[in-house]
Amino acid sequence: MAGIGAWLGGGSVPVRAAPSVVADARPVLPDAPALAAWVEQQIQALGPAPWWLLGEQHDADAHQTLQVAVVRVLAGQGALAAVVLEMAERGRDSGSLRPDAPEEAVRQALAWHDAGWPWARYGPVVMAAVRAGVPVVGANLPRAQHHAVMADADWDTLLPADGLHALERLIDTAHCGVLPAAQLRPMARIQIARDDSMAATLLAQHTPGRTVLLITGAQHARRPYGVPLHLARRAGPAAPAPRVVELVASDDAPAALVPTAAADALWLTPAVPPVDHCAGLRARR
């Protein structure tokens, strides 16, 4: 396995083992030039890495705004090798398209599913990459593989027991506590396989001296059970750790957020009005 210097194309990279730092993007979000300068500062502070992971809250508009800024800053530095997306299936990419390709051609190349991932929300970050000549690469587990994955207990072995149980608890909560207990493990296998698919895609896109950016949900980006765990297994012990940034929608003061070893940084954005996604289910029970 190549050493750290070889992974980055020469030189060394700091290894980040400390808990995350908290940075507040809220004051600069309305101002595009100020946001670009803020993002550039944060990228410099975290340092170079072959992979950057941005974990978002899917319904937080400010998170997609930040993603566009990150793409433009990295692309402007000539440092962006590819943008990898949870929002498109593995095997789909924009690599054959010119930078001036129309949006519809990009959507077709990625087999975009607007019902699950509204183009109005994610189109700007996709097109920012395409216009910069940076390939956009799908990384999610193809839906055609879901049934086989759910029945395959080998996926259970890719997480430590505590990580597997934590994932099952998250799935139970996300489904409002109404899933039968027997369905939690198969659903966890889907999540594990999705994270592994994203990790495999990140590794496949690795380009010495440049950065591959993953845009995904916050839970997928967390170190204890998400993409970083699978990336470390696939890349081997000599590979440097990815930079993990969790985007946090909150009205809290930065000092109120508790740093976590699950990410290198927490970037604060304005809070999103809470939505009770379980209300309809409770009403029908």
SERO-4910 file (N, C-alpha, C, O; in steps of 0.05 Angstrom, whole numbers):
BEGIN
 pado doro    nc1    nc2    nc3   cac1   cac2   cac3    cc1    cc2    cc3    oc1    oc2    oc3
  Met    A     17    -24      0      0      0      0     18     25      0     38     26     14
  Ala    A     10     45    -16     26     69    -18     27     84      9      8     82     25
  Gly    A     49     98     14     50    114     38     34    139     35     22    145     14
  Ile    A     32    155     57     16    179     57     25    199     36      8    210     22
  Gly    A     51    202     34     61    221     14     52    213    -14     44    230    -30
  Ala    A     52    187    -20     44    178    -47     14    183    -51      5    189    -73
  Trp    A     -2    180    -30    -31    185    -32    -36    213    -41    -54    218    -56
  Leu    A    -20    232    -31    -25    260    -37     -9    270    -60    -11    294    -68
  Gly    A      7    253    -72     24    261    -94     49    275    -85     60    292   -100
  Gly    A     59    269    -61     83    281    -51     77    298    -27     55    309    -24
  Gly    A     97    300     -9     93    316     15     80    300     37     76    276     35
  Ser    A     73    314     59     60    301     81     33    314     87     28    336     77
  Val    A     18    301    104     -9    311    111    -12    308    141     -5    287    152
  Pro    A    -23    328    155    -28    325    183    -50    305    188    -70    304    173
  Val    A    -47    288    208    -67    269    216    -84    281    237    -74    288    259
  Arg    A   -110    283    232   -128    296    251   -142    275    268   -158    259    258
  Ala    A   -135    275    294   -148    256    312   -164    271    333   -178    259    349
  Ala    A   -162    298    334   -176    313    354   -205    316    349   -214    312    326
  Pro    A   -222    322    369   -250    326    364   -254    350    345   -236    366    340
  Ser    A   -278    353    335   -284    373    315   -282    401    326   -286    406    350
  Val    A   -277    419    308   -279    448    314   -305    458    303   -317    446    285
  Val    A   -315    480    315   -341    491    307   -335    518    293   -322    535    304
  Ala    A   -346    521    269   -343    545    253   -371    555    245   -388    539    237
  Asp    A   -376    581    247   -402    593    243   -404    606    216   -391    627    211
  Ala    A   -419    594    198   -423    605    171   -446    625    169   -449    638    149
  Arg    A   -462    627    190   -486    643    189   -482    672    182   -497    683    167
  Pro    A   -462    685    193   -458    714    187   -451    719    158   -456    742    148
  Val    A   -439    700    144   -430    705    117   -448    693     95   -444    699     71
  Leu    A   -468    677    103   -483    663     82   -498    681     63   -499    674     39
  Pro    A   -509    704     71   -523    720     51   -504    734     30   -514    744     10
  Asp    A   -478    734     35   -459    749     19   -441    729      4   -423    717     17
  Ala    A   -444    725    -22   -429    705    -37   -399    709    -35   -385    690    -30
  Pro    A   -388    733    -39   -359    737    -37   -349    731     -9   -328    718     -6
  Ala    A   -364    739     11   -356    734     39   -357    704     45   -340    694     59
  Leu    A   -377    690     34   -379    662     39   -356    647     26   -345    629     37
  Ala    A   -349    655      1   -326    643    -12   -300    646      4   -285    627      6
  Ala    A   -296    670     15   -272    675     31   -273    658     56   -252    648     65
  Trp    A   -297    656     68   -299    640     93   -293    610     87   -279    597    102
  Val    A   -304    600     65   -300    572     58   -270    567     52   -259    547     61
  Glu    A   -258    585     38   -229    582     32   -213    581     58   -194    566     61
  Gln    A   -221    598     77   -207    598    103   -210    572    118   -191    561    130
  Gln    A   -235    561    117   -240    536    131   -225    512    118   -214    495    132
  Ile    A   -224    512     92   -210    491     78   -180    492     84   -167    472     89
  Gln    A   -169    516     85   -141    519     92   -136    510    121   -115    498    126
  Ala    A   -154    516    139   -150    509    167   -151    478    171   -136    468    187
  Leu    A   -168    465    156   -170    436    159   -147    421    144   -140    399    152
  Gly    A   -137    433    124   -114    422    111   -122    403     88   -145    395     86
  Pro    A   -102    396     71   -108    379     47   -114    350     55   -105    340     76
  Ala    A   -129    338     38   -134    309     41   -144    298     14   -155    313     -2
  Pro    A   -140    272      9   -150    261    -16   -180    262    -18   -191    262    -40
  Trp    A   -194    262      5   -223    261      5   -234    281     25   -225    283     48
  Trp    A   -255    295     17   -270    312     35   -299    302     35   -310    297     14
  Leu    A   -311    300     59   -339    291     61   -355    314     74   -348    323     95
  Leu    A   -376    322     60   -395    342     71   -421    328     78   -435    319     60
  Gly    A   -427    327    103   -451    314    112   -473    335    117   -470    352    134
  Glu    A   -494    333    102   -515    353    102   -541    344    116   -545    321    121
  Gln    A   -558    364    122   -586    359    128   -601    365    102   -599    387     92
  His    A   -614    345     92   -624    347     64   -643    370     59   -644    380     37
  Asp    A   -658    379     79   -678    400     75   -668    427     84   -684    446     87
  Ala    A   -642    430     88   -630    456     96   -618    470     72   -597    462     62
  Asp    A   -632    490     61   -623    504     37   -594    514     40   -579    514     21
  Ala    A   -587    524     64   -561    535     68   -539    514     64   -516    521     57
  His    A   -546    489     68   -525    468     64   -518    465     35   -495    461     28
  Gln    A   -538    466     17   -531    465    -11   -517    490    -21   -500    489    -38
  Thr    A   -523    513     -9   -509    538    -15   -479    535     -7   -462    543    -23
  Leu    A   -474    523     16   -446    519     24   -432    499      6   -409    503     -1
  Gln    A   -446    479     -3   -434    459    -21   -425    472    -47   -404    466    -57
  Val    A   -442    489    -58   -435    504    -82   -409    520    -78   -391    520    -95
  Ala    A   -408    533    -55   -384    549    -49   -359    532    -47   -338    540    -57
  Val    A   -361    509    -34   -338    491    -31   -329    481    -59   -305    481    -65
  Val    A   -348    473    -76   -341    464   -103   -327    487   -118   -306    481   -130
  Arg    A   -337    511   -116   -325    533   -132   -297    540   -121   -279    545   -137
  Val    A   -294    539    -95   -267    546    -83   -247    524    -91   -225    531   -101
  Leu    A   -254    499    -87   -235    477    -94   -229    476   -124   -206    473   -132
  Ala    A   -250    480   -140   -246    479   -169   -229    503   -177   -212    501   -195
  Gly    A   -234    526   -165   -218    550   -172   -189    547   -165   -172    560   -177
  Gln    A   -183    531   -145   -155    525   -137   -143    503   -154   -119    496   -151
  Gly    A   -159    491   -172   -149    469   -188   -145    444   -171   -130    426   -179
  Ala    A   -159    442   -148   -155    421   -129   -177    400   -129   -174    380   -115
  Leu    A   -198    403   -145   -221    386   -144   -220    365   -166   -222    371   -189
  Ala    A   -217    340   -158   -216    318   -177   -243    309   -187   -247    303   -210
  Ala    A   -263    308   -168   -290    298   -175   -308    306   -152   -300    309   -129
  Val    A   -334    308   -158   -355    311   -138   -371    285   -139   -382    277   -159
  Val    A   -371    271   -116   -385    246   -113   -411    250    -98   -411    265    -78
  Leu    A   -433    238   -107   -459    244    -96   -473    219    -85   -473    198    -98
  Glu    A   -485    222    -61   -505    202    -52   -529    203    -70   -543    183    -72
  Met    A   -535    226    -82   -561    231    -95   -563    218   -122   -584    220   -135
  Ala    A   -542    204   -132   -543    190   -157   -531    162   -153   -513    159   -137
  Glu    A   -541    143   -168   -531    115   -165   -503    111   -176   -495    124   -195
  Arg    A   -489     93   -163   -462     86   -172   -464     75   -201   -483     60   -207
  Gly    A   -445     83   -218   -446     75   -246   -456     97   -264   -454     95   -288
  Arg    A   -466    119   -252   -474    142   -267   -455    165   -263   -445    169   -241
  Asp    A   -448    180   -284   -430    203   -281   -433    221   -305   -445    215   -325
  Ser    A   -422    245   -301   -423    266   -322   -397    268   -338   -393    287   -353
  Gly    A   -380    248   -335   -353    250   -346   -351    253   -376   -332    264   -386
  Ser    A   -372    244   -390   -371    246   -420   -381    273   -430   -381    278   -454
  Leu    A   -391    290   -412   -403    315   -420   -383    338   -420   -364    338   -404
  Arg    A   -388    357   -437   -372    382   -438   -381    400   -416   -403    398   -405
  Pro    A   -363    419   -408   -371    438   -387   -395    455   -394   -409    465   -376
  Asp    A   -401    459   -420   -424    475   -427   -449    458   -433   -468    467   -446
  Ala    A   -449    433   -424   -472    415   -429   -497    426   -416   -496    438   -395
  Pro    A   -520    424   -430   -545    433   -418   -553    416   -394   -545    393   -391
  Glu    A   -568    429   -376   -576    415   -351   -590    389   -356   -586    369   -342
  Glu    A   -607    388   -376   -622    364   -382   -603    341   -389   -608    318   -381
  Ala    A   -582    346   -403   -563    325   -410   -548    315   -385   -543    292   -383
  Val    A   -543    333   -366   -530    326   -341   -549    308   -325   -541    287   -314
  Arg    A   -574    316   -324   -594    300   -309   -597    272   -321   -598    252   -306
  Gln    A   -597    270   -347   -599    244   -360   -574    227   -355   -576    203   -350
  Ala    A   -551    239   -356   -526    224   -351   -525    213   -323   -515    191   -318
  Leu    A   -537    227   -304   -537    218   -276   -562    202   -269   -565    193   -246
  Ala    A   -581    199   -289   -606    185   -284   -619    197   -259   -627    183   -240
  Trp    A   -622    223   -259   -631    238   -235   -660    232   -228   -677    232   -245
  His    A   -664    226   -202   -691    221   -192   -701    245   -177   -695    249   -153
  Asp    A   -716    261   -190   -724    287   -179   -743    284   -155   -744    301   -137
  Ala    A   -758    262   -154   -777    258   -132   -763    255   -106   -772    265    -85
  Gly    A   -740    241   -106   -725    237    -81   -706    260    -76   -701    267    -53
  Trp    A   -694    271    -97   -673    291    -95   -681    314   -113   -672    314   -137
  Pro    A   -695    334   -104   -705    355   -122   -681    369   -136   -663    379   -124
  Trp    A   -683    370   -163   -662    383   -178   -660    413   -171   -638    424   -172
  Ala    A   -682    425   -163   -681    453   -155   -662    457   -131   -651    479   -128
  Arg    A   -659    437   -115   -642    438    -92   -613    431    -98   -594    444    -90
  Tyr    A   -610    409   -114   -583    398   -118   -571    406   -145   -547    403   -150
  Gly    A   -588    416   -164   -578    424   -190   -555    444   -188   -535    441   -203
  Pro    A   -557    465   -171   -535    485   -171   -508    473   -164   -488    481   -176
  Val    A   -506    455   -145   -480    444   -138   -470    425   -161   -446    424   -167
  Val    A   -488    410   -173   -481    392   -195   -470    409   -218   -449    403   -229
  Met    A   -485    430   -225   -477    446   -248   -452    463   -242   -437    469   -261
  Ala    A   -448    471   -217   -423    485   -210   -399    468   -217   -379    478   -227
  Ala    A   -401    442   -211   -379    423   -217   -376    420   -248   -354    422   -259
  Val    A   -399    415   -261   -398    410   -290   -386    434   -304   -369    432   -321
  Arg    A   -395    458   -297   -386    483   -310   -356    487   -305   -342    499   -322
  Ala    A   -346    476   -283   -317    479   -277   -301    456   -290   -276    455   -286
  Gly    A   -314    439   -305   -300    417   -318   -293    394   -299   -275    378   -304
  Val    A   -308    392   -277   -303    372   -257   -324    350   -259   -348    357   -259
  Pro    A   -317    325   -262   -338    304   -264   -354    301   -239   -344    303   -217
  Val    A   -380    295   -243   -398    289   -221   -404    260   -223   -412    250   -244
  Val    A   -401    245   -201   -402    216   -201   -422    206   -181   -421    213   -157
  Gly    A   -441    190   -190   -460    177   -172   -446    156   -155   -428    142   -164
  Ala    A   -455    153   -130   -442    134   -112   -461    116    -96   -453     98    -82
  Asn    A   -487    122    -98   -506    107    -81   -510     78    -92   -506     73   -115
  Leu    A   -517     60    -73   -523     33    -81   -546     32   -100   -568     42    -94
  Pro    A   -543     19   -123   -565     17   -142   -589      3   -130   -586    -17   -116
  Arg    A   -613     14   -135   -637      2   -123   -641    -27   -130   -652    -42   -115
  Ala    A   -632    -35   -153   -635    -63   -162   -620    -82   -144   -626   -106   -144
  Gln    A   -601    -72   -128   -586    -90   -110   -597    -91    -82   -588   -107    -66
  His    A   -617    -75    -76   -627    -74    -48   -637   -100    -38   -631   -108    -15
  His    A   -653   -115    -53   -665   -139    -43   -643   -160    -35   -645   -172    -14
  Ala    A   -623   -163    -52   -602   -182    -46   -586   -173    -21   -579   -190     -5
  Val    A   -581   -148    -19   -566   -138      4   -581   -143     30   -569   -151     50
  Met    A   -607   -138     30   -623   -141     55   -622   -170     65   -624   -174     89
  Ala    A   -618   -189     48   -618   -218     56   -589   -228     61   -586   -251     69
  Asp    A   -569   -211     58   -541   -221     60   -529   -213     87   -522   -189     91
  Ala    A   -527   -232    105   -516   -226    132   -487   -219    132   -476   -210    152
  Asp    A   -472   -224    110   -444   -216    109   -440   -186    114   -419   -178    124
  Trp    A   -460   -170    106   -457   -141    111   -455   -135    141   -443   -114    148
  Asp    A   -466   -151    158   -466   -146    186   -437   -145    197   -432   -131    217
  Thr    A   -419   -159    184   -392   -162    194   -375   -137    188   -352   -135    198
  Leu    A   -385   -118    172   -369    -95    165   -370    -73    186   -355    -53    184
  Leu    A   -388    -75    206   -389    -56    228   -383    -70    254   -390    -93    257
  Pro    A   -370    -56    273   -368    -68    300   -395    -69    312   -414    -55    303
  Ala    A   -399    -86    332   -425    -91    343   -438    -66    353   -462    -62    349
  Asp    A   -423    -48    366   -435    -23    377   -444     -5    354   -465      8    356
  Gly    A   -428     -4    332   -436     12    309   -461      1    296   -478     16    287
  Leu    A   -463    -26    294   -487    -38    282   -512    -32    298   -533    -26    287
  His    A   -510    -34    324   -533    -29    341   -540      1    341   -564      7    341
  Ala    A   -520     18    339   -526     47    337   -541     53    311   -559     69    311
  Leu    A   -533     39    290   -545     43    264   -574     34    265   -592     47    254
  Glu    A   -579     11    278   -607      1    280   -624     20    296   -647     24    289
  Arg    A   -613     32    317   -628     52    332   -635     76    315   -658     87    317
  Leu    A   -616     85    299   -622    108    282   -644    102    262   -661    118    257
  Ile    A   -643     78    251   -663     70    231   -690     68    244   -710     76    233
  Asp    A   -691     57    268   -716     55    283   -728     83    288   -752     87    284
  Thr    A   -711    102    296   -720    129    301   -729    142    275   -750    156    275
  Ala    A   -714    139    254   -720    151    229   -747    141    217   -760    155    202
  His    A   -754    117    225   -780    105    215   -801    107    237   -820     91    237
  Cys    A   -797    126    255   -818    133    275   -825    110    294   -846    110    306
  Gly    A   -807     90    297   -812     68    315   -833     49    306   -843     33    322
  Val    A   -841     49    281   -863     32    272   -853      7    256   -869    -10    250
  Leu    A   -827      6    250   -817    -18    236   -816    -42    255   -808    -39    278
  Pro    A   -825    -65    245   -821    -89    261   -792    -94    267   -775    -88    250
  Ala    A   -786   -104    290   -758   -108    298   -743   -125    278   -719   -121    274
  Ala    A   -757   -144    266   -744   -162    247   -734   -147    221   -718   -158    207
  Gln    A   -744   -123    217   -736   -108    193   -713    -90    197   -701    -80    178
  Leu    A   -705    -86    223   -684    -67    228   -657    -76    217   -643    -60    206
  Arg    A   -650   -101    221   -625   -111    211   -623   -110    180   -603   -100    170
  Pro    A   -643   -119    166   -642   -116    136   -640    -87    127   -626    -81    108
  Met    A   -654    -69    141   -652    -41    134   -624    -30    140   -613    -14    125
  Ala    A   -612    -40    162   -584    -32    169   -565    -41    147   -546    -27    141
  Arg    A   -570    -65    136   -552    -75    115   -553    -57     90   -532    -52     77
  Ile    A   -576    -46     84   -578    -28     62   -561     -3     68   -546      6     50
  Gln    A   -562      7     92   -547     31     99   -517     25     98   -501     41     87
  Ile    A   -509      2    108   -480     -6    107   -471     -9     78   -450      1     71
  Ala    A   -487    -21     61   -480    -25     33   -479      2     18   -462      6      1
  Arg    A   -497     20     25   -496     47     13   -470     61     21   -457     73      4
  Asp    A   -463     60     46   -439     73     55   -414     61     42   -395     75     35
  Asp    A   -414     34     40   -392     20     27   -390     28     -2   -368     31    -13
  Ser    A   -413     31    -15   -413     38    -44   -401     66    -47   -386     71    -66
  Met    A   -408     84    -29   -397    111    -30   -367    111    -25   -352    125    -39
  Ala    A   -358     95     -6   -329     92      0   -314     81    -25   -293     91    -32
  Ala    A   -326     61    -37   -313     49    -61   -310     70    -83   -290     70    -98
  Thr    A   -331     86    -86   -331    107   -107   -310    128   -101   -295    137   -119
  Leu    A   -308    136    -76   -287    156    -69   -259    145    -75   -243    159    -86
  Leu    A   -255    120    -68   -229    108    -73   -223    106   -103   -201    111   -112
  Ala    A   -243     99   -119   -240     96   -148   -233    123   -161   -220    124   -181
  Gln    A   -243    145   -149   -239    172   -161   -213    185   -151   -207    207   -159
  His    A   -199    172   -132   -175    184   -121   -155    193   -143   -149    178   -161
  Thr    A   -146    218   -140   -127    229   -159   -104    242   -142   -109    261   -127
  Pro    A    -80    233   -145    -58    244   -128    -56    274   -130    -56    285   -152
  Gly    A    -53    287   -107    -50    315   -106    -76    331   -108    -75    356   -107
  Arg    A    -98    318   -110   -124    332   -112   -144    319    -93   -139    299    -81
  Thr    A   -167    332    -91   -188    324    -72   -213    314    -86   -222    326   -105
  Val    A   -224    292    -76   -250    283    -84   -270    291    -62   -266    285    -39
  Leu    A   -292    304    -70   -311    314    -52   -336    297    -52   -348    292    -73
  Leu    A   -345    287    -29   -370    272    -26   -391    290    -13   -386    303      7
  Ile    A   -415    291    -26   -438    304    -15   -458    283     -7   -467    268    -24
  Thr    A   -465    282     18   -483    261     29   -497    270     54   -491    292     64
  Gly    A   -515    254     64   -528    260     89   -509    258    112   -490    243    111
  Ala    A   -515    273    133   -497    274    156   -491    247    168   -469    241    176
  Gln    A   -512    230    170   -508    204    183   -488    186    167   -473    171    178
  His    A   -489    189    140   -470    173    124   -441    182    127   -423    166    124
  Ala    A   -437    207    135   -410    218    136   -397    213    163   -373    219    166
  Arg    A   -411    203    183   -400    201    210   -380    177    212   -384    156    201
  Arg    A   -359    182    227   -337    163    229   -344    136    242   -335    115    232
  Pro    A   -360    135    263   -364    110    277   -377     88    261   -371     64    266
  Tyr    A   -394     95    241   -408     74    226   -413     82    197   -427     66    183
  Gly    A   -403    104    188   -410    113    161   -388    109    141   -371     91    144
  Val    A   -388    126    120   -369    123     98   -340    122    107   -325    106     96
  Pro    A   -331    139    126   -303    139    133   -293    112    143   -270    104    138
  Leu    A   -310     97    157   -303     71    167   -297     52    144   -277     37    144
  His    A   -314     52    123   -310     34    100   -287     44     83   -272     28     71
  Leu    A   -283     70     81   -261     81     65   -234     72     78   -216     65     63
  Ala    A   -233     73    104   -208     65    118   -202     35    113   -179     28    109
  Arg    A   -223     19    114   -219    -10    109   -210    -15     80   -192    -31     76
  Arg    A   -222     -1     61   -215     -5     33   -188      7     26   -173     -5     10
  Ala    A   -181     30     37   -157     44     29   -132     33     43   -110     35     33
  Gly    A   -136     21     67   -113     10     81   -101     29    101   -107     53    100
  Pro    A    -85     19    119    -75     35    142    -56     57    134    -52     76    149
  Ala    A    -44     56    110    -25     77    102    -39    101     91    -27    123     89
  Ala    A    -65     99     84    -80    121     72    -87    142     93    -94    134    116
  Pro    A    -85    167     87    -94    188    106   -124    188    109   -139    179     92
  Ala    A   -133    198    132   -161    200    138   -174    222    120   -161    241    114
  Pro    A   -199    218    113   -213    240     99   -219    263    118   -219    259    142
  Arg    A   -224    286    107   -235    308    123   -265    305    123   -278    303    102
  Val    A   -276    306    147   -305    302    150   -316    328    162   -309    336    184
  Val    A   -335    340    148   -348    365    157   -378    360    159   -390    352    139
  Glu    A   -389    364    182   -418    361    186   -430    388    186   -423    406    201
  Leu    A   -450    392    168   -464    417    166   -488    416    186   -504    397    185
  Val    A   -489    436    204   -508    435    226   -527    459    224   -518    481    227
  Ala    A   -553    454    221   -573    475    220   -582    480    249   -595    463    261
  Ser    A   -575    504    260   -581    509    288   -581    539    293   -567    554    280
  Asp    A   -597    547    313   -597    574    323   -579    577    347   -576    599    358
  Asp    A   -566    555    356   -549    556    380   -524    572    375   -515    575    352
  Ala    A   -513    583    396   -487    596    395   -466    575    390   -469    552    399
  Pro    A   -444    582    376   -424    562    371   -414    548    396   -408    524    396
  Ala    A   -412    563    418   -402    551    443   -421    530    454   -412    514    471
  Ala    A   -446    530    445   -466    511    456   -463    484    443   -474    464    453
  Leu    A   -450    482    420   -447    457    406   -424    441    418   -402    452    423
  Val    A   -429    416    422   -408    398    434   -392    386    411   -403    372    394
  Pro    A   -366    391    410   -349    379    389   -351    348    392   -355    337    413
  Thr    A   -347    335    369   -349    306    368   -327    295    351   -319    307    331
  Ala    A   -317    272    358   -296    258    342   -307    246    317   -292    236    300
  Ala    A   -334    248    313   -346    237    289   -341    254    264   -344    245    242
  Ala    A   -331    279    268   -325    297    246   -302    314    254   -295    318    277
  Asp    A   -288    325    233   -266    344    238   -276    371    244   -264    386    259
  Ala    A   -300    378    233   -310    405    237   -341    404    235   -352    388    221
  Leu    A   -353    422    250   -382    428    249   -385    456    238   -374    475    250
  Trp    A   -399    459    215   -404    485    204   -433    492    209   -451    478    201
  Leu    A   -436    514    224   -463    523    232   -477    538    210   -465    556    197
  Thr    A   -502    532    205   -520    547    187   -546    553    201   -551    542    222
  Pro    A   -563    571    190   -588    577    204   -605    552    208   -605    533    192
  Ala    A   -620    553    230   -639    531    236   -660    528    215   -668    548    202
  Val    A   -670    504    212   -693    498    194   -717    493    212   -715    479    231
  Pro    A   -740    504    205   -764    499    221   -769    469    224   -768    455    204
  Pro    A   -773    460    249   -777    431    253   -802    421    239   -823    434    239
  Val    A   -800    397    228   -823    383    216   -826    356    230   -807    341    232
  Asp    A   -851    351    239   -856    325    252   -864    305    230   -887    303    223
  His    A   -844    291    221   -849    271    199   -865    247    208   -875    232    192
  Cys    A   -867    244    234   -881    220    245   -910    226    252   -925    208    259
  Ala    A   -919    251    249   -946    258    258   -967    242    242   -986    232    255
  Gly    A   -964    239    216   -983    225    201   -985    195    208  -1006    184    210
  Leu    A   -962    183    214   -961    155    223   -975    152    249   -990    133    253
  Arg    A   -970    170    268   -983    168    294  -1013    171    292  -1028    158    306
  Ala    A  -1022    188    273  -1051    193    270  -1065    168    259  -1089    164    265
  Arg    A  -1050    152    244  -1063    128    231  -1062    104    250  -1075     83    244
  Arg    A  -1047    105    271  -1044     82    289  -1067     80    309  -1068     62    325
***
